[in-house]
């Protein structure tokens, strides 16, 4: 097999990269070790920044997003007795959209399977060779058990934290790694219940953080801060709803309950590795960085990575110019660190780490910051600009 770009991983990063390359006439093959059903069924992020929405629309896969997605002008921030609204449109002129990552993946997969080059699911034994040369290759076994060799000009590693691409970059570079594990996790549920709020609610509470989100006018997505050692089996639906009622408590308002269709516990961590390139192998998305979900940056960072990477690869493969691929890692990492900082800021401001509220110094700092955002347009605008997504430069 021969192609211009071999793409390892059919998550949103790999599928969007393939779509962007299609539009520029670049040949590629996408390899994925899971089934299509598994890839399209993974419950992940649901907030799209303005640049992500614009990118999907320009790529010709935004029709269902515009029809079924929910545009949001802002968010609500809450602490006991107070809930206030940040109007993003008024503060910075941008909005965000609620549209699940599962739906993004379905739209991209359908577009590629309808009119794109090969998208191969359920492959195994993926390894790369000669990535430091101009003719790298990928070895793998296809779904029928046949060994294959894919000759490439370039390889894109969009295969996540546990995929083979990150390890290959680490082996051949002076890779630096930065990592932080947070002392809390999120218990998340999907519920067949109409959202009881017009905008997302980020709630600080002495018992722990809570987030009220949604997936559609009939489906709510809610989260509770829990200890990472908690077991999902110990959290009955009734216990979850009671905790949500407590943490979102506000006079004259209540949470809408409904059947819980999915629940899981998500550990929270930050991770960055640099560089995001080795020779003709380029990393994008979770293969290079992970952010805690509080800032809603994971999926959007992946979109930013592959938007920049697609432009760089087109310039390399069609114009034989290497300037954009040579700057890809540094420019991508500059955005990654900005998003890491914002995610850390939101996480640190909203999550409780003590038990004695009156004697907890950090809790008083958190409340002070929430009041600052409530009363300062400058502080509110800073949050709005970061939440809705900064422009992709160069």
C-alpha distance (Angstrom), angle and dihedral (degrees) to the residues before:
residue distance angle dihedral
X1 . . .
X2 3.81 . .
X3 3.79 129.8 .
X4 3.80 140.1 149.5
X5 3.81 98.2 -121.4
X6 3.79 125.6 25.4
X7 3.81 109.9 -159.0
X8 3.80 118.2 -160.7
X9 3.80 110.9 -157.7
X10 3.82 132.8 30.0
X11 3.78 99.6 -141.9
X12 3.79 119.5 119.5
X13 3.83 92.7 -74.5
X14 3.80 94.9 52.6
X15 3.78 95.1 41.5
X16 3.80 94.4 47.4
X17 3.80 91.1 47.5
X18 3.79 89.7 52.1
X19 3.79 90.6 49.7
X20 3.80 93.5 50.3
X21 3.80 90.7 48.3
X22 3.81 90.8 49.8
X23 3.78 90.4 57.4
X24 3.82 90.1 53.2
X25 3.80 95.6 47.8
X26 3.81 95.8 -108.8
X27 3.80 117.0 147.5
X28 3.82 119.4 -132.9
X29 3.80 146.0 154.5
X30 3.83 123.3 -139.7
X31 3.82 118.9 -148.1
X32 3.82 122.3 -163.7
X33 3.80 127.7 176.1
X34 3.81 94.8 -155.5
X35 3.79 130.1 67.1
X36 3.79 122.5 -95.3
X37 3.81 89.5 -113.8
X38 3.81 91.6 54.9
X39 3.79 94.1 47.1
X40 3.80 93.0 48.8
X41 3.81 93.3 45.2
X42 3.82 100.8 53.4
X43 3.81 109.9 118.7
X44 3.79 107.1 -136.4
X45 3.80 140.7 135.0
X46 3.78 124.0 -12.6
X47 3.83 108.5 -173.9
X48 3.81 119.5 92.7
X49 3.78 121.0 -165.9
X50 3.78 120.3 -138.1
X51 3.83 93.7 -99.9
X52 3.82 90.9 51.0
X53 3.80 92.0 52.1
X54 3.80 91.3 46.8
X55 3.82 91.0 48.9
X56 3.82 93.7 51.0
X57 3.80 92.3 47.5
X58 3.81 92.2 48.6
X59 3.81 88.8 48.4
X60 3.81 90.0 57.9
X61 3.81 96.2 -113.0
X62 3.79 99.8 98.2
X63 3.80 101.6 88.8
X64 3.82 96.4 96.9
X65 3.80 91.1 38.3
X66 3.80 90.3 57.5
X67 3.80 91.2 44.9
X68 3.81 100.8 43.3
X69 3.82 104.9 18.2
X70 3.78 121.1 98.8
X71 3.79 116.8 -126.4
X72 3.80 113.5 -147.2
X73 3.79 126.0 -161.7
X74 3.81 94.5 -162.8
X75 3.79 149.2 -35.4
X76 3.79 138.1 -97.4
X77 3.80 120.1 -121.0
X78 3.79 117.4 -158.3
X79 3.78 141.7 -173.1
X80 3.84 125.2 167.8
X81 3.78 109.9 -53.1
X82 3.81 95.3 1.5
X83 3.80 135.8 80.4
X84 3.79 121.1 170.6
X85 3.79 135.1 174.5
X86 3.79 132.1 -124.2
X87 3.81 109.6 -154.3
X88 3.81 103.1 -152.0
X89 3.79 93.9 -173.4
X90 3.78 90.8 55.9
X91 3.80 94.9 40.8
X92 3.82 100.9 46.3
X93 3.81 108.7 -3.7
X94 3.82 95.7 -111.0
X95 3.80 136.8 101.5
X96 3.81 137.6 -162.6
X97 3.79 130.9 -133.0
X98 3.79 130.9 -136.8
X99 3.81 107.0 -138.7
X100 3.79 119.9 138.5
X101 3.79 121.7 -114.3
X102 3.81 87.5 -126.0
X103 3.80 88.8 62.4
X104 3.81 92.6 47.1
X105 3.81 89.5 52.6
X106 3.82 92.1 47.9
X107 3.80 91.4 51.7
X108 3.80 93.4 47.8
X109 3.81 94.6 44.3
X110 3.79 92.2 49.8
X111 3.79 92.4 49.4
X112 3.79 92.2 50.4
X113 3.78 95.9 44.0
X114 3.80 90.4 48.1
X115 3.80 98.4 52.1
X116 3.79 111.1 -7.5
X117 3.81 137.8 95.8
X118 3.82 120.0 -88.1
X119 3.80 120.5 -41.4
X120 3.79 104.9 -172.7
X121 3.81 118.7 -164.5
X122 3.81 129.5 -167.5
X123 3.80 96.7 26.9
X124 3.81 119.6 152.8
X125 3.80 142.0 -165.3
X126 3.80 94.3 38.5
X127 3.82 112.4 -175.9
X128 3.78 132.6 161.6
X129 3.81 129.4 -139.7
X130 3.80 136.3 -168.3
X131 3.81 94.5 7.3
X132 3.82 89.2 156.3
X133 3.80 90.5 61.6
X134 3.80 131.7 71.0
X135 3.82 89.9 -108.3
X136 3.82 109.7 53.9
X137 3.78 120.7 170.6
X138 3.78 139.5 -159.9
X139 3.80 123.5 -141.4
X140 3.80 118.8 -158.9
X141 3.77 144.4 145.9
X142 3.80 115.5 -114.9
X143 3.80 126.5 -134.4
X144 3.82 90.6 -90.1
X145 3.81 92.5 55.2
X146 3.80 96.6 -104.2
X147 3.85 118.9 140.8
X148 3.79 112.0 -122.9
X149 3.80 137.7 -173.3
X150 3.81 119.6 -153.6
X151 3.81 114.1 -161.0
X152 3.82 111.8 -153.8
X153 3.78 144.5 175.9
X154 3.80 90.9 -146.1
X155 3.82 137.3 8.1
X156 3.80 124.1 -146.9
X157 3.80 115.6 -158.0
X158 3.81 105.7 -152.1
X159 3.79 93.4 147.7
X160 3.80 101.2 116.0
X161 3.77 133.6 -118.6
X162 3.82 95.0 -49.6
X163 3.81 97.5 43.4
X164 3.81 124.4 107.1
X165 3.81 97.5 -110.5
X166 3.81 98.8 74.7
X167 3.81 91.5 52.3
X168 3.82 91.3 51.7
X169 3.80 91.3 53.7
X170 3.81 90.3 47.8
X171 3.81 92.2 51.7
X172 3.79 94.5 55.6
X173 3.80 103.7 36.0
X174 3.77 140.1 50.7
X175 3.75 88.5 -102.5
X176 3.78 119.2 -168.3
X177 3.78 120.4 -154.2
X178 3.79 128.5 -162.6
X179 3.79 119.5 -173.4
X180 3.79 139.6 171.1
X181 3.80 127.7 -176.8
X182 3.78 114.3 -158.1
X183 3.84 121.2 -139.6
X184 3.79 92.8 -123.8
X185 3.78 141.1 55.0
X186 3.80 137.2 -156.0
X187 3.78 123.6 -112.6
X188 3.79 104.0 -155.0
X189 3.78 130.8 -168.8
X190 3.78 137.7 -175.2
X191 3.79 112.7 -148.2
X192 3.78 134.0 -175.3
X193 3.79 91.4 -126.0
X194 3.78 130.0 116.6
X195 3.81 110.0 -111.1
X196 3.79 112.4 -101.6
X197 3.80 91.4 -148.8
X198 3.78 137.4 61.5
X199 3.82 93.4 -143.8
X200 3.81 134.6 27.0
X201 3.81 114.4 -81.6
X202 3.81 120.3 -141.8
X203 3.79 105.4 -166.6
X204 3.81 128.5 -166.7
X205 3.81 111.7 -159.4
X206 3.82 134.9 165.0
X207 3.82 88.6 -116.4
X208 3.80 91.7 53.3
X209 3.78 143.0 -78.7
X210 3.81 123.7 -51.2
X211 3.81 131.5 -171.7
X212 3.80 126.0 -158.8
X213 3.79 110.9 -158.4
X214 3.78 135.6 149.9
X215 3.79 143.2 -146.7
X216 3.80 99.9 -159.0
X217 3.82 139.7 -12.4
X218 3.81 87.0 -81.5
X219 3.82 103.2 35.8
X220 3.81 126.4 68.0
X221 3.80 126.9 -160.4
X222 3.81 113.5 -158.0
X223 3.79 134.8 176.7
X224 3.80 137.3 -162.8
X225 3.78 128.3 -164.8
X226 3.80 108.5 -120.4
X227 3.78 137.7 165.8
X228 3.84 111.7 -84.9
X229 3.81 88.8 -124.2
X230 3.81 92.6 61.2
X231 3.82 117.9 115.6
X232 3.77 119.6 -137.1
X233 3.81 88.9 -137.8
X234 3.81 89.2 66.5
X235 3.79 92.5 58.4
X236 3.79 111.9 79.7
X237 3.79 118.0 -167.1
X238 3.80 89.2 -108.3
X239 3.80 92.1 53.3
X240 3.80 90.9 49.7
X241 3.79 94.1 49.6
X242 3.80 91.9 47.0
X243 3.81 90.8 52.2
X244 3.80 90.7 48.7
X245 3.81 90.8 49.9
X246 3.80 89.5 53.0
X247 3.78 97.8 46.8
X248 3.81 95.2 44.0
X249 3.80 94.5 41.2
X250 3.81 111.8 146.4
X251 3.78 127.7 155.1
X252 3.81 112.3 -97.9
X253 3.82 94.5 11.4
X254 3.81 134.9 85.4
X255 3.80 141.5 179.0
X256 3.82 116.9 -99.4
X257 3.80 110.7 -123.9
X258 3.80 127.3 -151.9
X259 3.83 143.0 146.4
X260 3.83 112.0 -47.7
X261 3.81 108.8 -130.2
X262 3.82 99.3 177.7
X263 3.80 136.6 13.8
X264 3.79 133.6 172.9
X265 3.80 143.0 151.3
X266 3.80 119.2 -113.2
X267 3.84 120.2 -162.2
X268 3.79 114.8 -140.5
X269 3.76 123.5 -129.7
X270 3.78 144.5 145.7
X271 3.79 123.1 -136.7
X272 3.80 134.6 172.8
X273 3.81 128.8 173.0
X274 3.77 125.9 -172.5
X275 2.94 140.0 -121.9
X276 3.79 103.6 34.2
X277 3.79 90.9 -156.0
X278 3.78 143.1 57.9
X279 3.79 115.0 -177.1
X280 3.80 106.9 -59.8
X281 3.84 93.7 -10.3
X282 3.82 115.5 95.5
X283 3.81 126.8 -173.0
X284 3.79 124.9 -145.5
X285 3.79 135.7 173.8
X286 3.81 122.0 -4.0
X287 3.80 91.1 -5.3
X288 3.80 86.6 75.7
X289 3.79 106.6 23.1
X290 3.80 144.5 13.7
X291 3.81 126.5 -165.6
X292 3.81 130.9 -168.0
X293 3.82 108.7 -101.6
X294 3.82 96.7 -120.0
X295 3.80 92.7 92.3
X296 3.83 95.0 44.0
X297 3.80 91.3 -129.0
X298 3.83 108.1 126.0
X299 3.80 100.5 86.3
X300 3.79 92.4 34.4
X301 3.80 92.2 53.5
X302 3.80 89.0 52.6
X303 3.81 89.9 52.3
X304 3.81 90.7 49.6
X305 3.81 91.6 48.8
X306 3.78 96.1 52.2
X307 3.80 93.8 40.6
X308 3.80 88.6 58.9
X309 3.82 93.1 39.0
X310 3.80 93.9 51.0
X311 3.81 91.1 53.5
X312 3.79 90.8 47.9
X313 3.81 94.0 48.7
X314 3.79 93.0 48.7
X315 3.81 89.2 53.1
X316 3.81 91.3 47.8
X317 3.80 98.0 45.1
X318 3.80 100.3 37.0
X319 3.80 103.1 29.7
X320 3.84 98.0 27.3
X321 3.81 89.5 -130.1
X322 3.84 118.2 138.3
X323 3.81 100.4 -171.0
X324 3.81 96.2 101.3
X325 3.78 96.0 44.3
X326 3.81 88.8 47.9
X327 3.82 90.8 55.5
X328 3.83 95.6 38.3
X329 3.80 97.7 95.8
X330 3.81 97.6 45.5
X331 3.80 95.1 45.4
X332 3.80 93.1 45.2
X333 3.79 92.1 48.9
X334 3.80 91.7 51.6
X335 3.80 88.4 60.9
X336 3.80 92.2 41.4
X337 3.80 91.8 57.6
X338 3.81 92.5 47.1
X339 3.81 88.8 53.2
X340 3.79 91.7 43.9
X341 3.79 89.5 55.0
X342 3.80 93.2 48.8
X343 3.81 91.5 47.1
X344 3.81 89.7 49.7
X345 3.81 90.1 48.1
X346 3.82 93.8 52.4
X347 3.81 92.2 42.7
X348 3.79 94.4 48.2
X349 3.81 93.4 45.6
X350 3.79 96.6 50.4
X351 3.82 109.0 33.4
X352 3.78 122.8 83.9
X353 3.79 119.4 -135.8
X354 3.83 101.9 171.5
X355 3.79 137.1 58.7
X356 3.81 104.0 -147.5
X357 3.81 104.7 72.7
X358 3.80 97.5 -173.5
X359 3.80 93.1 48.0
X360 3.81 97.2 37.9
X361 3.81 108.6 107.2
X362 3.82 92.7 -170.2
X363 3.81 91.6 53.1
X364 3.78 91.1 56.2
X365 3.81 90.2 49.4
X366 3.80 90.0 51.4
X367 3.80 92.2 50.9
X368 3.77 90.3 47.1
X369 3.81 90.5 54.1
X370 3.81 92.4 48.4
X371 3.81 90.1 51.3
X372 3.80 90.1 47.4
X373 3.81 91.4 55.9
X374 3.80 89.3 46.2
X375 3.81 93.7 54.7
X376 3.82 104.3 29.2
X377 3.79 121.0 72.7
X378 3.80 89.8 -163.9
X379 3.81 92.4 55.5
X380 3.79 91.4 44.5
X381 3.81 91.7 49.7
X382 3.81 91.8 50.4
X383 3.80 89.9 54.9
X384 3.81 92.5 44.7
X385 3.81 93.9 50.1
X386 3.79 92.3 51.2
X387 3.80 95.9 41.7
X388 3.80 95.0 51.0
X389 3.80 91.5 46.0
X390 3.76 134.2 -101.2
X391 3.83 119.3 -107.3
X392 3.79 118.1 -88.2
X393 3.78 106.6 -113.3
X394 3.77 126.0 -154.9
